[in-house]
Amino acid sequence: MEREFFFFRLGELRLGVPSDLVREVIRSSKLTPLPRAPSFLLGVCGHRGEVLPVLDLLRFLGKGESRPGPRSRLFVATSGAFVAGVLVDAVAGIERIPPSEILPAPMGDDAATEHLMGIVQRKGQELVSLINLARLLQVARQRVVSR
């Protein structure tokens, strides 16, 4: 059975996450930095009466650092009761992917491969890394709470 993924760009990367964990996409608003927060936590912002922690996925994955700009967006991600904003450079949309097109994640011991659920390489298109967003959010939450 096909799975639906939400695709986006982050720096040079094209990434996807299960779409059922994405509540909505919003414009990036003013962030309030938090003292003594991990470097991947850019701060918090208010949205619809909630205070959302905003994550820099590039920093979290050890792949650089996001540069928030006027075209940046946040997607509101949920995992259980935890809700967070994830900063992205551009939204590419939602697509259904058959399991036969999802290749196993490459082996490695860095933060990026630890959170991969697989990759998709379609003919004539760039490689897309599929992120295990539920696991990533749980780990991010634990790192923030443990500080």
Secondary structure, DSSP 8 states (H G I E B T S, - for coil): --EEEEEEEETTEEEEEEGGGEEEEEE----B--TT--TTEEEEEEETTEEEEEE-HHHHTTS------TT-EEEEEEETTEEEEEEESEEEEEEEE-GGGEE-----SSHHHHTEEEEE--TTS--EEEE-HHHHHHHHHHHHHT-
